[in-house]
């Protein structure tokens, strides 16, 4: 319970003042996460996520951002339209901005 509180308390505290997203790809953990986030009254943080465009995992030292170029291009092809409003998310923000330069209107 204490560990869940360490995750949920800051979300509950800041959810009205800033955009927060929380998710898991762990199918065993997902139902418990959804239950606890819902019980805390902050279920909105489970919805409307941006599209995560990275495929290369973050390590130390960081691998080159170029490992993500194919994924970034794929996501740009699929979601880079004014008719689709799924914002991209990446841990390589500076590199993504540089790569994106000249690719969008």
TAURUR-V350392 format. One record per residue. N is the residue number from 0. RES is the residue in one small letter. PHI is phi in degrees with one decimal (* if undefined). OMEGA is omega in radians with two decimals (999 if undefined). NEAR is the number of other ideal C-beta (glycine too) atoms within 8 Angstrom. Layout:
BEGIN
n->N res->RES phi->PHI omega->OMEGA near->NEAR
n->N res->RES phi->PHI omega->OMEGA near->NEAR
END
This chain:
BEGIN
n->0 res->x phi->* omega->-3.12 near->4
n->1 res->x phi->-59.9 omega->-3.12 near->5
n->2 res->x phi->-67.3 omega->3.07 near->6
n->3 res->x phi->-62.1 omega->3.12 near->8
n->4 res->x phi->-62.5 omega->3.11 near->8
n->5 res->x phi->-64.4 omega->3.10 near->8
n->6 res->x phi->-84.8 omega->-2.97 near->9
n->7 res->x phi->-80.9 omega->-3.09 near->12
n->8 res->x phi->-57.5 omega->3.12 near->8
n->9 res->x phi->-64.8 omega->3.10 near->8
n->10 res->x phi->-64.5 omega->3.14 near->14
n->11 res->x phi->-61.1 omega->-3.12 near->10
n->12 res->x phi->-68.9 omega->-3.00 near->6
n->13 res->x phi->-108.6 omega->-3.01 near->9
n->14 res->x phi->-61.1 omega->3.14 near->11
n->15 res->x phi->-81.6 omega->-3.07 near->3
n->16 res->x phi->-102.4 omega->-3.12 near->4
n->17 res->x phi->-150.4 omega->3.12 near->5
n->18 res->x phi->-78.0 omega->-3.13 near->3
n->19 res->x phi->-127.6 omega->3.01 near->9
n->20 res->x phi->-127.6 omega->3.05 near->8
n->21 res->x phi->-140.0 omega->-3.12 near->10
n->22 res->x phi->-156.6 omega->3.01 near->6
n->23 res->x phi->-145.2 omega->3.01 near->7
n->24 res->x phi->-97.6 omega->-3.14 near->4
n->25 res->x phi->-84.3 omega->-3.06 near->6
n->26 res->x phi->-64.9 omega->3.10 near->5
n->27 res->x phi->-77.1 omega->-3.11 near->5
n->28 res->x phi->-84.3 omega->-3.03 near->8
n->29 res->x phi->-52.8 omega->-3.13 near->9
n->30 res->x phi->-60.7 omega->3.13 near->7
n->31 res->x phi->-69.2 omega->3.09 near->7
n->32 res->x phi->-60.6 omega->-3.14 near->11
n->33 res->x phi->-61.5 omega->3.14 near->10
n->34 res->x phi->-62.9 omega->-3.07 near->8
n->35 res->x phi->-71.5 omega->3.09 near->10
n->36 res->x phi->-66.1 omega->3.09 near->14
n->37 res->x phi->-62.5 omega->3.14 near->8
n->38 res->x phi->-63.9 omega->3.12 near->6
n->39 res->x phi->-81.5 omega->3.11 near->9
n->40 res->x phi->79.2 omega->-3.13 near->6
n->41 res->x phi->-122.7 omega->-3.11 near->11
n->42 res->x phi->-58.6 omega->3.14 near->9
n->43 res->x phi->-61.3 omega->-3.12 near->7
n->44 res->x phi->-70.6 omega->3.12 near->11
n->45 res->x phi->-93.2 omega->-3.04 near->9
n->46 res->x phi->-122.3 omega->3.02 near->6
n->47 res->x phi->67.4 omega->-3.13 near->4
n->48 res->x phi->-69.2 omega->2.98 near->8
n->49 res->x phi->-69.9 omega->3.12 near->8
n->50 res->x phi->-85.5 omega->3.14 near->10
n->51 res->x phi->-76.8 omega->-2.98 near->8
n->52 res->x phi->-98.5 omega->-3.12 near->11
n->53 res->x phi->-87.8 omega->3.02 near->10
n->54 res->x phi->-119.6 omega->-3.14 near->6
n->55 res->x phi->-91.3 omega->3.14 near->8
n->56 res->x phi->-66.8 omega->3.14 near->4
n->57 res->x phi->-80.6 omega->3.12 near->8
n->58 res->x phi->-137.0 omega->3.01 near->6
n->59 res->x phi->-121.3 omega->-0.11 near->4
n->60 res->x phi->-67.1 omega->-3.08 near->4
n->61 res->x phi->-63.4 omega->3.05 near->6
n->62 res->x phi->-71.8 omega->3.14 near->9
n->63 res->x phi->-67.4 omega->3.11 near->5
n->64 res->x phi->-63.5 omega->-3.10 near->11
n->65 res->x phi->-58.2 omega->3.07 near->5
n->66 res->x phi->-62.9 omega->-3.14 near->8
n->67 res->x phi->-95.6 omega->-3.00 near->14
n->68 res->x phi->-55.4 omega->-3.13 near->9
n->69 res->x phi->-63.5 omega->3.11 near->7
n->70 res->x phi->-66.3 omega->3.13 near->10
n->71 res->x phi->-60.8 omega->3.14 near->14
n->72 res->x phi->-65.5 omega->3.11 near->8
n->73 res->x phi->-59.7 omega->-3.13 near->8
n->74 res->x phi->-66.7 omega->3.09 near->12
n->75 res->x phi->-63.2 omega->3.12 near->11
n->76 res->x phi->-62.8 omega->-3.08 near->6
n->77 res->x phi->-84.0 omega->-3.00 near->7
n->78 res->x phi->-117.3 omega->-3.07 near->9
n->79 res->x phi->-84.4 omega->-3.12 near->9
n->80 res->x phi->-132.7 omega->3.08 near->5
n->81 res->x phi->-60.9 omega->-3.13 near->3
n->82 res->x phi->-81.2 omega->-3.13 near->3
n->83 res->x phi->-118.7 omega->-3.10 near->8
n->84 res->x phi->-115.2 omega->3.07 near->3
n->85 res->x phi->-110.3 omega->-3.08 near->7
n->86 res->x phi->-66.3 omega->3.11 near->6
n->87 res->x phi->-82.0 omega->3.04 near->12
n->88 res->x phi->-130.1 omega->-3.11 near->8
n->89 res->x phi->-154.3 omega->3.02 near->11
n->90 res->x phi->-91.3 omega->3.11 near->5
n->91 res->x phi->-104.6 omega->-3.02 near->9
n->92 res->x phi->-63.0 omega->-3.14 near->7
n->93 res->x phi->-64.1 omega->-3.12 near->6
n->94 res->x phi->-67.6 omega->3.11 near->8
n->95 res->x phi->-64.3 omega->3.12 near->14
n->96 res->x phi->-60.2 omega->3.12 near->8
n->97 res->x phi->-65.4 omega->3.13 near->7
n->98 res->x phi->-63.4 omega->-3.08 near->10
n->99 res->x phi->-73.3 omega->-3.08 near->10
n->100 res->x phi->-53.5 omega->3.12 near->6
n->101 res->x phi->85.2 omega->-3.11 near->4
n->102 res->x phi->-92.8 omega->-3.09 near->7
n->103 res->x phi->-122.9 omega->3.07 near->6
n->104 res->x phi->-82.0 omega->999 near->1
END
